[in-house]
Amino acid sequence: MIGDGALWIWNIAEEQFHGATQIVDLYHAREHYWAVGRACLKSKEEQNRWAEDRRLELNDGNVEAVIKAIEALETQPEYDKELCAREIGYFEKNKERMRYADFRKRGLFVGSGVMEAGCRTVVGQRLKQSGMHWTVKGANDIIALRCSLLSNRWEDFWEYRAAA
């Protein structure tokens, strides 16, 4: 289950997909350390260098290093104590969901981009064309057909339907 780190997402994941691996979308996690870099460092060069180090740490799943780097910014004149405390909390709360190197070793996606693109392809290209209006049942039926077709399971779908 991939999410942006919001508690409500993990609550639903636990309720509906108990035991599923929970992963914070890598892009969302990166936005959080970038917010800190922009707030606490003056020059773009410093921000970019600092963020690149965080990118490497996060890619390795070393969330603790990211947290320490945020804490180390306390000496900066631009230090935003409230923002940094909030972002440290975000990384602390989600650190087990940010073990990206481990997730990749297991063959898991660490970003939601592939799923979002899939939704655009399966749903958007068929259901969101100009002038279209759907009932929930009609939309669900079309989505089922599109999924079967695009996953090369068209014949399986019809065999299952005939048997039901």
C-alpha positions as CSV (number, residue, x, y, z in Angstrom):
1,M,0.0,0.0,0.0
2,I,1.5,3.3,-1.1
3,G,0.4,6.6,0.5
4,D,1.6,10.1,1.3
5,G,2.0,9.5,5.0
6,A,-1.4,10.7,6.2
7,L,-2.7,8.8,9.2
8,W,-6.1,8.2,7.7
9,I,-4.5,6.3,4.7
10,W,-2.7,3.9,7.1
11,N,-5.8,3.4,9.1
12,I,-7.7,2.4,6.0
13,A,-4.8,0.2,4.9
14,E,-4.7,-1.6,8.2
15,E,-8.5,-2.1,8.2
16,Q,-8.9,-3.2,4.6
17,F,-5.5,-4.7,3.8
18,H,-4.3,-6.0,7.2
19,G,-0.7,-7.0,7.1
20,A,0.1,-5.3,3.7
21,T,3.4,-3.6,3.4
22,Q,2.9,0.1,3.8
23,I,5.2,2.5,1.9
24,V,5.3,6.3,1.9
25,D,5.4,7.5,-1.7
26,L,9.0,8.5,-2.3
27,Y,8.1,11.7,-4.1
28,H,6.0,12.8,-1.1
29,A,8.8,12.0,1.3
30,R,11.2,14.1,-0.8
31,E,8.8,17.1,-0.6
32,H,9.2,17.0,3.2
33,Y,13.0,17.3,3.3
34,W,12.9,19.9,0.5
35,A,10.5,22.1,2.6
36,V,13.1,22.0,5.3
37,G,16.0,22.9,3.0
38,R,14.1,25.8,1.5
39,A,13.1,27.2,4.8
40,C,16.4,26.8,6.6
41,L,19.1,27.4,4.0
42,K,19.6,30.7,2.2
43,S,21.2,29.9,-1.1
44,K,19.9,27.6,-3.8
45,E,23.3,26.0,-4.0
46,E,23.2,25.1,-0.3
47,Q,19.6,23.9,-0.6
48,N,20.5,21.7,-3.6
49,R,23.6,20.2,-2.0
50,W,21.8,19.5,1.3
51,A,18.8,18.0,-0.5
52,E,21.0,15.8,-2.7
53,D,22.5,14.3,0.5
54,R,19.1,13.6,1.9
55,R,18.0,12.1,-1.5
56,L,20.9,9.6,-1.3
57,E,20.1,8.8,2.4
58,L,16.4,8.3,1.8
59,N,17.1,6.1,-1.3
60,D,19.1,3.9,1.0
61,G,16.2,3.9,3.5
62,N,18.4,5.6,6.0
63,V,15.7,7.8,7.5
64,E,17.6,8.3,10.7
65,A,20.3,10.2,8.8
66,V,17.7,12.4,7.3
67,I,16.3,13.2,10.8
68,K,19.8,13.9,12.1
69,A,20.5,16.3,9.2
70,I,17.3,18.2,9.9
71,E,18.3,18.4,13.6
72,A,21.7,19.7,12.6
73,L,20.2,22.7,10.9
74,E,19.4,24.2,14.3
75,T,22.6,26.2,14.1
76,Q,21.4,27.9,10.9
77,P,20.2,31.5,11.2
78,E,17.1,30.8,9.1
79,Y,16.2,27.7,11.2
80,D,12.4,27.2,11.4
81,K,12.0,25.3,14.7
82,E,8.3,24.6,14.2
83,L,8.7,23.4,10.6
84,C,11.7,21.2,11.5
85,A,9.9,19.7,14.5
86,R,6.9,18.9,12.3
87,E,9.0,17.3,9.6
88,I,11.1,15.3,12.1
89,G,7.8,14.0,13.4
90,Y,6.8,13.0,9.9
91,F,10.0,11.1,9.3
92,E,10.0,9.5,12.7
93,K,6.3,8.4,12.4
94,N,6.9,6.9,8.9
95,K,10.4,5.6,9.1
96,E,9.5,2.0,8.7
97,R,7.4,3.0,5.7
98,M,10.5,4.6,4.1
99,R,12.9,1.7,3.9
100,Y,13.2,2.2,0.2
101,A,16.3,0.1,-0.5
102,D,14.6,-2.9,1.3
103,F,11.4,-2.4,-0.6
104,R,13.2,-2.3,-3.9
105,K,15.1,-5.5,-3.1
106,R,11.7,-7.1,-2.6
107,G,10.6,-5.9,-6.0
108,L,8.1,-3.4,-4.7
109,F,7.3,0.0,-6.1
110,V,8.2,3.0,-3.9
111,G,6.3,5.6,-5.8
112,S,2.7,6.0,-6.8
113,G,3.4,7.3,-10.3
114,V,3.0,3.9,-12.0
115,M,-0.4,3.4,-10.4
116,E,-1.5,6.9,-11.2
117,A,-0.5,6.4,-14.8
118,G,-2.3,3.1,-14.8
119,C,-5.5,4.8,-13.5
120,R,-5.2,7.4,-16.3
121,T,-4.8,4.7,-18.9
122,V,-7.5,2.3,-17.6
123,V,-10.1,4.8,-16.3
124,G,-9.3,8.2,-17.7
125,Q,-8.9,7.3,-21.4
126,R,-12.3,5.6,-21.4
127,L,-14.5,7.2,-18.8
128,K,-13.4,10.8,-18.9
129,Q,-14.0,11.6,-22.5
130,S,-15.9,14.8,-23.5
131,G,-19.6,14.6,-22.8
132,M,-19.6,11.3,-21.0
133,H,-21.8,10.7,-18.0
134,W,-21.7,7.4,-16.0
135,T,-23.7,5.6,-13.3
136,V,-21.5,4.0,-10.7
137,K,-22.6,0.5,-12.0
138,G,-21.9,1.4,-15.6
139,A,-18.5,2.9,-14.8
140,N,-17.5,-0.2,-12.7
141,D,-18.6,-2.5,-15.6
142,I,-16.5,-0.6,-18.1
143,I,-13.5,-0.5,-15.8
144,A,-13.8,-4.3,-15.3
145,L,-13.8,-4.8,-19.1
146,R,-10.9,-2.3,-19.6
147,C,-8.8,-4.1,-16.9
148,S,-9.5,-7.4,-18.5
149,L,-8.5,-6.2,-21.9
150,L,-5.4,-4.3,-20.9
151,S,-4.1,-7.1,-18.7
152,N,-4.5,-9.6,-21.5
153,R,-7.1,-11.5,-19.5
154,W,-10.1,-10.9,-21.8
155,E,-10.8,-14.6,-22.4
156,D,-10.4,-15.4,-18.7
157,F,-13.0,-12.7,-17.9
158,W,-15.6,-14.2,-20.3
159,E,-14.9,-17.8,-19.1
160,Y,-15.3,-16.7,-15.5
161,R,-18.5,-14.8,-16.4
162,A,-20.0,-17.8,-18.3
163,A,-19.3,-20.1,-15.4
164,A,-21.0,-17.8,-12.9
